[in-house]
Amino acid sequence: MDFQLSDDQRALRSGMRDLLGAAFDRDRLRAAVERGGGVDRGLWRELGAAGFFALRLPEESGGVGLGLPEAVLLFEEAGRALLPGPLVATHLAAGLVKGAAEGEAVVTVVEGGGLPVADLGGADAVLVAGGVFTGEELAAFVAGARPVRSMDPLTPLHRAEGLVAAAEAYPGALRGEGALLTAAEQLGSAARTTEMAVQHARAREQFGSFIGSFQAVKHLCADMLARTEPARGAVYAAAVTGDPVEIAAAKLLADDAAVRNARDCLQIHGGTGFTWEADVHLHLKRAWLRAARWLTAAEAEEILAAGLGPVRPLYGGSAALG
């Protein structure tokens, strides 16, 4: 079986990278940071016109008719670009919430467990356990929520009070898809911080040599690649199988790669990496935030452990060795 990307899949990924490079370049990224994040409606509609949200809807329903493997490629590019907004929730809501597929509606989600709700202030709908809040229900829900400080300047957060805040939104298949698409974003971020680290190591001189020639820096860059590529394999494989255990493994590996790669990238950048003007800290903060979304490390580990089956004792007797 051939798991290499097809020519069509490569073209799809390349086209999304070109679109985001033109519509959400570094100037627009920094402008979004300065205004405190939120959704750019114009960009949202551009994504809708490109089929980002309707990618998996059947063609007869106005969609593109592709599957999870193709969706993963697009979300990987979104993660590379640090694209803000509730991309996963709006993608999952295509065909369910009017205007979501076309990028005319912004949809966020209540994930449960007391987690804050992202991008609630600009949302047209909210996915909750058992349904969708729109109109008066949405207005009442927003009125009962309070803004909280977000570690990611591109992701405004609200704390929702009441029973709905403790509910789980879309358990089962859709929750797994949300976790996988979030893992794909983490994969894109991990790959991008690896590239940033290598580029800096090749250009930065210290003690008369490029820092990329120092063994310690080489090891950091190699470790970053060694985390990224297994995560890539896990994410791509889970997109093909849709197996909950493989999705859990993909989320676990991609979260680890995104967070640790951003930390190593920051270390390679040295003093400049800690500055507000550098973009490294944005990848780290977003990676931390995504790691707590849809499927946490503890939840993924429980799924993986359950997938191993019952544990058998290593020895039939209780006699001590020796």
N, C-alpha and C positions, 0 to 999 in steps of 0.2 A: 504494500500500500504506500502511495506517495503522499507525504505530508508537506511537500514543498508548496509554497504559495503559487497559485496559477497566475498567468499573465494578467487576467482580469482583476484578480485580487491585488496584485502589485500596482496596477493602474489605478484602482480605487484608492489605495493607500497614498499613492503619489499625488493624486488629485486632491485629496483632503489636506495633505501637507501644503500643497501650493495654495489652496484656498485660505487656510489659516495663516500662512505666511504673508498673504496679501491683506486679509481682513483683520488679523489680530497679531500684528507685528509687535516688536518690543515697545515702541512708542505707545501703542494702544494698551499694552499690558500695564505699563507704568501709569498711564492715565487712569486705568481701572483701579489700580492700587490707591492712587491719590483720592479718588472719589469714594473709597470704601467698599469696592466690589459691587455686587448686584449684577443684574442682567442688562446687557445692551440689546434693546429690542430689534434694532436694525440688524445686528449680527445674528440674533436668534432667527430672524426671518431668512437671512442668507443661508444659515444651516438648514432650515426647513426646505428651502428651494433646492438645496443640494441633495436632499433625501436623507439627511442625517437622522432625523427622528422617524421617518416613515420607511426606513431601510428594510425592516422585516415585515411590514404589512404586505399582504398579497397585492399583486398588480391590479386585480379587479376592484380592490378597495382604495386605489390611488397610491399604493406603496411601490416599493422597488422590487419586492419579492425575493430578497436575499435572506441569509440566515445569521446565526450567532457568530460563525467564524468571520464573516465580513464586518459585523458590528464591532467585534473585538478590535479589528484593524483600525476602524475609525476612532474608537475611544482611546486607543493607544496614541494616536496622533493628537487627540484633544489633551491627553495627559502631558505629552511633550510640550505643548504650547501653553500649559497652565490655563486653559480656557475655563473661565468661571461660569457659575450658574448650575442649576439642577439638571444637568444633562441626562443623567441616568433616569431620573423620575420622569422627565418629559418624554424620553425615548420609550419607556415602558407604558406610558399613558397614550401613546399614539393609537388611534382607533377607539380609545375609551373616552378621552376628553376631547371635546370639539376644539379644533384649532391646534392641537398638540402636534399632529403629524406635519402640519405646514409651517410650524414655528410661530404661529400667531398667538399661541397660549404658552405660558410658562407654568409648569407643574412641578411642585415639590412633594415631599413625602414625610409622613410621620413614621419613624422607624421603631418607635417603642423603646422601652427600657429607660425612659427618662432622658433620652438624648435630645439635645436641642434640634430645632427644625431649621434647615438651611434655606436661605433666600425666601423666607415667608412673606416679607413685606411687599415684594413685587410679584407674587404668585397669583395666577388666575384660578388655580385649583390645587387641592391638596389630596394626595392619596392617603387614605386611612384604612384601618382594618375593616373590611366589609363594604367599602364604598369610596366615594369621592365627595369632598366638600367644595361646593361652588356657591356663588350668589350669597344669599343671606347667611347660610351655614358657614361659609368661608369668612364672611365679615365678622360674625360672632366669634369664630375661632381665633382670628387675628386680634380682635379686641381683647381676648382673654390671655394673649401671649405677651411676654415682655422681652425686650432685646437683652442679650447678654454679650459680653465681650468675646470676640472670636480670636483664636490664635492666628488664623489666616486672614490677612487684610482683604482678601478677595471673596470671602464667604461670610456674609452677615448671618448671625444666628439669633433665634428666638427660643425662649423656653416656654413650652406649652403646658398649661396646668390642666388638671382634671383627669378623668378616666381615660380619655383618648390618648393622653400622653404616655400612658403605661401600656397601651395596646401594641400589638405587633402588626405592622402593615404588610399585607400580602405574604403570609407564610407560604413555604413550599417553593414551587417552581419559579414564580416571579421574584421571590426574595433571592433565590439562587442566581437568577439572571442578573439582578442588581449587583450582587456580590461579584460576579464574574466581570461585568462591565467596569465596575470600580477597580478590580484587579488589573484590567487592561489599562486604565488610566495610570495606575501605579507603575505598571511596566513601562509606559511611555516616559514617565518622569524619571524612572531609574536609568533608562537608556540615555535620556537627555543629560542628566547630571554626570554620567560617565563621559559623554562627549565633552561637556564643559570642562571637566577635570583634565582630560587628556589635552585639550586645546590650550589650557592655561599652562600645563606642565611643559608643553612644547615651546611656549612663548616667553615664560617667565625665567629670567636669569638671576642667579644668586651665586656668589663666590666665583664669578667668571664662567659659570656653566649653566645650561638650561636645567631647571630643577627636575625635569623628566629623566635626566641621566642619573639621579640619585636613587639608590636601591630602595630606600624607604618609600619614595613616591611611586616607583615602579610597582611595588607590592600593593600599595593602596589602589592604584588604577586596575591592576590585575584582579584584585579582590572584587572590585566593582563590576567588572565584566563577568566574573565567575558567579556573581549573584544574579546578574541580569539575565543571562542566557538560560539557566535552568528555570527561572521564573517565566521566561518567554515560552519555553517548551510546555510548561504546565498550563499556562493560560491558553495557548493555542489548542492543546489537547483537550482541555475541559470544554472549549467552545465546540469541538467536534462531537464529543460524547454527551455533553450536558449532564454528566454524572455528578450527583451532589458531593460525593467524596472527592472527586477530582477538582470540583469547583472550590471546595474548602482548601485543598492543597495549593491550588493556584492563588487564592487570596492570601494565604499564609506566606507563600514565597514572595509574591509581588509586594506585599506590605513591607516585609523585611528588606527586600532589595531597595524599595523606594526610600525608606527611612535611613537605612545605613549608607546607601550611596550618597544621599544628600549630605549626611554628616561627613563622609570622607571627602566629598567634593569641597565642602566648606573648609576642611582642614588643609587640603591642597592649595586652596586659594589664600590661605593664611589670613593676615589682618584684613585684607580687602573683602574676604568672604563674609565677615561679620557686619559689614556696613549696610545701611539701608539701600544704597544705590545699587548694590550687587543683587542679582536675581537668585542666588543660591538659597538664601533663607526662605524665599517664597516656595521653592520646591520642598524644603524640609517641613515647613508649616502645613502645607497642603497634604503632604504625605502623612503627617501625624493625624490630621483630621480625617482623611480617607480611611486610615487604618481602623478607626472606630465606627465606620459606616457599614451597614448592611450585614457584615459578618466580622466579628472581632476575632482576634487571635485565639482567645480562650474558647469561643464557640467553634471555630474551625478545628481546633485540636480535639474537642469533644466529638465532632463528626468523624474525624479521622480515626480516633480511638474506637468509636462504635463500629466503624467499617472493618476493623481488624477481627471482629468476632469475639467469642468468649475466650477468656484467658485460661490456659491450662497450666497446672503446676509443672515445674521442670522435673521434679522427682516424685516418684510414687510414694516413697516412704518419708518419714520424718527424722531419720537417723542423721546425726551431725556428721559432716565430712571429717575425715582424718581420725 
